[in-house]
């Protein structure tokens, strides 16, 4: 069994405040040559087709249309990058 770390109220509030800040679409990359410079720490969301990766990004950032969603599996054909408050790249 995997043990999960405990987070105190201060850490939880810091996370809430971070994801409440502005988050902007930066770019979509179709291959490795088009990746943005690795200037910020990155959080990657990976998973099978149509499992809710874009919906999770929208929920975390409290935005409805930041990451485009589709009911059709396999619609995203590139890796999308979002800048979260100049502190993280999603």
Phi and psi in radians as a Rosetta constraint file:
Dihedral C 1 N 2 CA 2 C 2 CIRCULARHARMONIC -1.595 0.35
Dihedral N 2 CA 2 C 2 N 3 CIRCULARHARMONIC 2.305 0.35
Dihedral C 2 N 3 CA 3 C 3 CIRCULARHARMONIC -1.650 0.35
Dihedral N 3 CA 3 C 3 N 4 CIRCULARHARMONIC 2.376 0.35
Dihedral C 3 N 4 CA 4 C 4 CIRCULARHARMONIC -1.692 0.35
Dihedral N 4 CA 4 C 4 N 5 CIRCULARHARMONIC 2.561 0.35
Dihedral C 4 N 5 CA 5 C 5 CIRCULARHARMONIC -1.206 0.35
Dihedral N 5 CA 5 C 5 N 6 CIRCULARHARMONIC 2.634 0.35
Dihedral C 5 N 6 CA 6 C 6 CIRCULARHARMONIC -1.572 0.35
Dihedral N 6 CA 6 C 6 N 7 CIRCULARHARMONIC 2.381 0.35
Dihedral C 6 N 7 CA 7 C 7 CIRCULARHARMONIC -2.038 0.35
Dihedral N 7 CA 7 C 7 N 8 CIRCULARHARMONIC 2.274 0.35
Dihedral C 7 N 8 CA 8 C 8 CIRCULARHARMONIC -1.403 0.35
Dihedral N 8 CA 8 C 8 N 9 CIRCULARHARMONIC 3.016 0.35
Dihedral C 8 N 9 CA 9 C 9 CIRCULARHARMONIC -1.050 0.35
Dihedral N 9 CA 9 C 9 N 10 CIRCULARHARMONIC -0.610 0.35
Dihedral C 9 N 10 CA 10 C 10 CIRCULARHARMONIC -1.139 0.35
Dihedral N 10 CA 10 C 10 N 11 CIRCULARHARMONIC -0.775 0.35
Dihedral C 10 N 11 CA 11 C 11 CIRCULARHARMONIC -1.143 0.35
Dihedral N 11 CA 11 C 11 N 12 CIRCULARHARMONIC -0.717 0.35
Dihedral C 11 N 12 CA 12 C 12 CIRCULARHARMONIC -1.114 0.35
Dihedral N 12 CA 12 C 12 N 13 CIRCULARHARMONIC -0.726 0.35
Dihedral C 12 N 13 CA 13 C 13 CIRCULARHARMONIC -1.167 0.35
Dihedral N 13 CA 13 C 13 N 14 CIRCULARHARMONIC -0.665 0.35
Dihedral C 13 N 14 CA 14 C 14 CIRCULARHARMONIC -1.089 0.35
Dihedral N 14 CA 14 C 14 N 15 CIRCULARHARMONIC -0.720 0.35
Dihedral C 14 N 15 CA 15 C 15 CIRCULARHARMONIC -1.135 0.35
Dihedral N 15 CA 15 C 15 N 16 CIRCULARHARMONIC -0.734 0.35
Dihedral C 15 N 16 CA 16 C 16 CIRCULARHARMONIC -1.079 0.35
Dihedral N 16 CA 16 C 16 N 17 CIRCULARHARMONIC -0.773 0.35
Dihedral C 16 N 17 CA 17 C 17 CIRCULARHARMONIC -1.150 0.35
Dihedral N 17 CA 17 C 17 N 18 CIRCULARHARMONIC -0.661 0.35
Dihedral C 17 N 18 CA 18 C 18 CIRCULARHARMONIC -1.071 0.35
Dihedral N 18 CA 18 C 18 N 19 CIRCULARHARMONIC -0.872 0.35
Dihedral C 18 N 19 CA 19 C 19 CIRCULARHARMONIC -1.306 0.35
Dihedral N 19 CA 19 C 19 N 20 CIRCULARHARMONIC -0.169 0.35
Dihedral C 19 N 20 CA 20 C 20 CIRCULARHARMONIC -1.467 0.35
Dihedral N 20 CA 20 C 20 N 21 CIRCULARHARMONIC -0.202 0.35
Dihedral C 20 N 21 CA 21 C 21 CIRCULARHARMONIC -1.386 0.35
Dihedral N 21 CA 21 C 21 N 22 CIRCULARHARMONIC 3.103 0.35
Dihedral C 21 N 22 CA 22 C 22 CIRCULARHARMONIC -1.138 0.35
Dihedral N 22 CA 22 C 22 N 23 CIRCULARHARMONIC 2.511 0.35
Dihedral C 22 N 23 CA 23 C 23 CIRCULARHARMONIC -2.410 0.35
Dihedral N 23 CA 23 C 23 N 24 CIRCULARHARMONIC 2.161 0.35
Dihedral C 23 N 24 CA 24 C 24 CIRCULARHARMONIC -2.182 0.35
Dihedral N 24 CA 24 C 24 N 25 CIRCULARHARMONIC 2.493 0.35
Dihedral C 24 N 25 CA 25 C 25 CIRCULARHARMONIC -1.131 0.35
Dihedral N 25 CA 25 C 25 N 26 CIRCULARHARMONIC 2.277 0.35
Dihedral C 25 N 26 CA 26 C 26 CIRCULARHARMONIC -1.734 0.35
Dihedral N 26 CA 26 C 26 N 27 CIRCULARHARMONIC -0.979 0.35
Dihedral C 26 N 27 CA 27 C 27 CIRCULARHARMONIC -3.024 0.35
Dihedral N 27 CA 27 C 27 N 28 CIRCULARHARMONIC 2.896 0.35
Dihedral C 27 N 28 CA 28 C 28 CIRCULARHARMONIC -2.022 0.35
Dihedral N 28 CA 28 C 28 N 29 CIRCULARHARMONIC 2.361 0.35
Dihedral C 28 N 29 CA 29 C 29 CIRCULARHARMONIC -1.976 0.35
Dihedral N 29 CA 29 C 29 N 30 CIRCULARHARMONIC 2.241 0.35
Dihedral C 29 N 30 CA 30 C 30 CIRCULARHARMONIC -1.567 0.35
Dihedral N 30 CA 30 C 30 N 31 CIRCULARHARMONIC -0.315 0.35
Dihedral C 30 N 31 CA 31 C 31 CIRCULARHARMONIC -2.734 0.35
Dihedral N 31 CA 31 C 31 N 32 CIRCULARHARMONIC 3.058 0.35
Dihedral C 31 N 32 CA 32 C 32 CIRCULARHARMONIC -1.043 0.35
Dihedral N 32 CA 32 C 32 N 33 CIRCULARHARMONIC -0.522 0.35
Dihedral C 32 N 33 CA 33 C 33 CIRCULARHARMONIC -1.170 0.35
Dihedral N 33 CA 33 C 33 N 34 CIRCULARHARMONIC -0.346 0.35
Dihedral C 33 N 34 CA 34 C 34 CIRCULARHARMONIC -1.827 0.35
Dihedral N 34 CA 34 C 34 N 35 CIRCULARHARMONIC 0.200 0.35
Dihedral C 34 N 35 CA 35 C 35 CIRCULARHARMONIC -1.191 0.35
Dihedral N 35 CA 35 C 35 N 36 CIRCULARHARMONIC 2.533 0.35
Dihedral C 35 N 36 CA 36 C 36 CIRCULARHARMONIC -1.245 0.35
Dihedral N 36 CA 36 C 36 N 37 CIRCULARHARMONIC 2.833 0.35
Dihedral C 36 N 37 CA 37 C 37 CIRCULARHARMONIC -1.062 0.35
Dihedral N 37 CA 37 C 37 N 38 CIRCULARHARMONIC 2.475 0.35
Dihedral C 37 N 38 CA 38 C 38 CIRCULARHARMONIC -1.417 0.35
Dihedral N 38 CA 38 C 38 N 39 CIRCULARHARMONIC 1.147 0.35
Dihedral C 38 N 39 CA 39 C 39 CIRCULARHARMONIC -1.481 0.35
Dihedral N 39 CA 39 C 39 N 40 CIRCULARHARMONIC -0.394 0.35
Dihedral C 39 N 40 CA 40 C 40 CIRCULARHARMONIC -2.166 0.35
Dihedral N 40 CA 40 C 40 N 41 CIRCULARHARMONIC 2.733 0.35
Dihedral C 40 N 41 CA 41 C 41 CIRCULARHARMONIC -1.059 0.35
Dihedral N 41 CA 41 C 41 N 42 CIRCULARHARMONIC 2.564 0.35
Dihedral C 41 N 42 CA 42 C 42 CIRCULARHARMONIC -2.053 0.35
Dihedral N 42 CA 42 C 42 N 43 CIRCULARHARMONIC 2.516 0.35
Dihedral C 42 N 43 CA 43 C 43 CIRCULARHARMONIC -2.058 0.35
Dihedral N 43 CA 43 C 43 N 44 CIRCULARHARMONIC 2.124 0.35
Dihedral C 43 N 44 CA 44 C 44 CIRCULARHARMONIC -1.847 0.35
Dihedral N 44 CA 44 C 44 N 45 CIRCULARHARMONIC 2.454 0.35
Dihedral C 44 N 45 CA 45 C 45 CIRCULARHARMONIC -1.955 0.35
Dihedral N 45 CA 45 C 45 N 46 CIRCULARHARMONIC 2.030 0.35
Dihedral C 45 N 46 CA 46 C 46 CIRCULARHARMONIC -2.194 0.35
Dihedral N 46 CA 46 C 46 N 47 CIRCULARHARMONIC 2.580 0.35
Dihedral C 46 N 47 CA 47 C 47 CIRCULARHARMONIC 3.039 0.35
Dihedral N 47 CA 47 C 47 N 48 CIRCULARHARMONIC 3.042 0.35
Dihedral C 47 N 48 CA 48 C 48 CIRCULARHARMONIC -1.142 0.35
Dihedral N 48 CA 48 C 48 N 49 CIRCULARHARMONIC 2.936 0.35
Dihedral C 48 N 49 CA 49 C 49 CIRCULARHARMONIC -1.110 0.35
Dihedral N 49 CA 49 C 49 N 50 CIRCULARHARMONIC 2.343 0.35
Dihedral C 49 N 50 CA 50 C 50 CIRCULARHARMONIC 1.135 0.35
Dihedral N 50 CA 50 C 50 N 51 CIRCULARHARMONIC 0.649 0.35
Dihedral C 50 N 51 CA 51 C 51 CIRCULARHARMONIC -1.798 0.35
Dihedral N 51 CA 51 C 51 N 52 CIRCULARHARMONIC -0.095 0.35
Dihedral C 51 N 52 CA 52 C 52 CIRCULARHARMONIC 1.907 0.35
Dihedral N 52 CA 52 C 52 N 53 CIRCULARHARMONIC 0.373 0.35
Dihedral C 52 N 53 CA 53 C 53 CIRCULARHARMONIC -1.071 0.35
Dihedral N 53 CA 53 C 53 N 54 CIRCULARHARMONIC -0.827 0.35
Dihedral C 53 N 54 CA 54 C 54 CIRCULARHARMONIC -1.153 0.35
Dihedral N 54 CA 54 C 54 N 55 CIRCULARHARMONIC -0.690 0.35
Dihedral C 54 N 55 CA 55 C 55 CIRCULARHARMONIC -1.101 0.35
Dihedral N 55 CA 55 C 55 N 56 CIRCULARHARMONIC -0.638 0.35
Dihedral C 55 N 56 CA 56 C 56 CIRCULARHARMONIC -1.137 0.35
Dihedral N 56 CA 56 C 56 N 57 CIRCULARHARMONIC -0.768 0.35
Dihedral C 56 N 57 CA 57 C 57 CIRCULARHARMONIC -1.061 0.35
Dihedral N 57 CA 57 C 57 N 58 CIRCULARHARMONIC -0.770 0.35
Dihedral C 57 N 58 CA 58 C 58 CIRCULARHARMONIC -1.090 0.35
Dihedral N 58 CA 58 C 58 N 59 CIRCULARHARMONIC -0.709 0.35
Dihedral C 58 N 59 CA 59 C 59 CIRCULARHARMONIC -1.180 0.35
Dihedral N 59 CA 59 C 59 N 60 CIRCULARHARMONIC -0.766 0.35
Dihedral C 59 N 60 CA 60 C 60 CIRCULARHARMONIC -1.086 0.35
Dihedral N 60 CA 60 C 60 N 61 CIRCULARHARMONIC -0.637 0.35
Dihedral C 60 N 61 CA 61 C 61 CIRCULARHARMONIC -1.647 0.35
Dihedral N 61 CA 61 C 61 N 62 CIRCULARHARMONIC 0.024 0.35
Dihedral C 61 N 62 CA 62 C 62 CIRCULARHARMONIC 0.984 0.35
Dihedral N 62 CA 62 C 62 N 63 CIRCULARHARMONIC 0.688 0.35
Dihedral C 62 N 63 CA 63 C 63 CIRCULARHARMONIC -2.157 0.35
Dihedral N 63 CA 63 C 63 N 64 CIRCULARHARMONIC 2.518 0.35
Dihedral C 63 N 64 CA 64 C 64 CIRCULARHARMONIC -1.562 0.35
Dihedral N 64 CA 64 C 64 N 65 CIRCULARHARMONIC -0.485 0.35
Dihedral C 64 N 65 CA 65 C 65 CIRCULARHARMONIC -2.245 0.35
Dihedral N 65 CA 65 C 65 N 66 CIRCULARHARMONIC 0.316 0.35
Dihedral C 65 N 66 CA 66 C 66 CIRCULARHARMONIC -1.080 0.35
Dihedral N 66 CA 66 C 66 N 67 CIRCULARHARMONIC -1.005 0.35
Dihedral C 66 N 67 CA 67 C 67 CIRCULARHARMONIC -1.737 0.35
Dihedral N 67 CA 67 C 67 N 68 CIRCULARHARMONIC 2.092 0.35
Dihedral C 67 N 68 CA 68 C 68 CIRCULARHARMONIC -1.132 0.35
Dihedral N 68 CA 68 C 68 N 69 CIRCULARHARMONIC 2.406 0.35
Dihedral C 68 N 69 CA 69 C 69 CIRCULARHARMONIC -2.027 0.35
Dihedral N 69 CA 69 C 69 N 70 CIRCULARHARMONIC 2.765 0.35
Dihedral C 69 N 70 CA 70 C 70 CIRCULARHARMONIC -2.592 0.35
Dihedral N 70 CA 70 C 70 N 71 CIRCULARHARMONIC 2.618 0.35
Dihedral C 70 N 71 CA 71 C 71 CIRCULARHARMONIC -1.465 0.35
Dihedral N 71 CA 71 C 71 N 72 CIRCULARHARMONIC -0.170 0.35
Dihedral C 71 N 72 CA 72 C 72 CIRCULARHARMONIC -1.613 0.35
Dihedral N 72 CA 72 C 72 N 73 CIRCULARHARMONIC 2.071 0.35
Dihedral C 72 N 73 CA 73 C 73 CIRCULARHARMONIC -1.066 0.35
Dihedral N 73 CA 73 C 73 N 74 CIRCULARHARMONIC 2.505 0.35
Dihedral C 73 N 74 CA 74 C 74 CIRCULARHARMONIC 1.403 0.35
Dihedral N 74 CA 74 C 74 N 75 CIRCULARHARMONIC 0.286 0.35
Dihedral C 74 N 75 CA 75 C 75 CIRCULARHARMONIC -1.261 0.35
Dihedral N 75 CA 75 C 75 N 76 CIRCULARHARMONIC -0.629 0.35
Dihedral C 75 N 76 CA 76 C 76 CIRCULARHARMONIC -1.340 0.35
Dihedral N 76 CA 76 C 76 N 77 CIRCULARHARMONIC 2.086 0.35
Dihedral C 76 N 77 CA 77 C 77 CIRCULARHARMONIC -1.983 0.35
Dihedral N 77 CA 77 C 77 N 78 CIRCULARHARMONIC 0.269 0.35
Dihedral C 77 N 78 CA 78 C 78 CIRCULARHARMONIC -2.606 0.35
Dihedral N 78 CA 78 C 78 N 79 CIRCULARHARMONIC 2.923 0.35
Dihedral C 78 N 79 CA 79 C 79 CIRCULARHARMONIC -1.614 0.35
Dihedral N 79 CA 79 C 79 N 80 CIRCULARHARMONIC 2.122 0.35
Dihedral C 79 N 80 CA 80 C 80 CIRCULARHARMONIC -1.677 0.35
Dihedral N 80 CA 80 C 80 N 81 CIRCULARHARMONIC 2.485 0.35
Dihedral C 80 N 81 CA 81 C 81 CIRCULARHARMONIC -2.110 0.35
Dihedral N 81 CA 81 C 81 N 82 CIRCULARHARMONIC 2.363 0.35
Dihedral C 81 N 82 CA 82 C 82 CIRCULARHARMONIC -2.236 0.35
Dihedral N 82 CA 82 C 82 N 83 CIRCULARHARMONIC 2.337 0.35
Dihedral C 82 N 83 CA 83 C 83 CIRCULARHARMONIC -1.646 0.35
Dihedral N 83 CA 83 C 83 N 84 CIRCULARHARMONIC 2.052 0.35
Dihedral C 83 N 84 CA 84 C 84 CIRCULARHARMONIC -1.728 0.35
Dihedral N 84 CA 84 C 84 N 85 CIRCULARHARMONIC 1.723 0.35
Dihedral C 84 N 85 CA 85 C 85 CIRCULARHARMONIC 0.998 0.35
Dihedral N 85 CA 85 C 85 N 86 CIRCULARHARMONIC 0.446 0.35
Dihedral C 85 N 86 CA 86 C 86 CIRCULARHARMONIC 1.197 0.35
Dihedral N 86 CA 86 C 86 N 87 CIRCULARHARMONIC 0.219 0.35
Dihedral C 86 N 87 CA 87 C 87 CIRCULARHARMONIC -2.013 0.35
Dihedral N 87 CA 87 C 87 N 88 CIRCULARHARMONIC -0.506 0.35
Dihedral C 87 N 88 CA 88 C 88 CIRCULARHARMONIC -2.453 0.35
Dihedral N 88 CA 88 C 88 N 89 CIRCULARHARMONIC 2.648 0.35
Dihedral C 88 N 89 CA 89 C 89 CIRCULARHARMONIC -1.933 0.35
Dihedral N 89 CA 89 C 89 N 90 CIRCULARHARMONIC 2.190 0.35
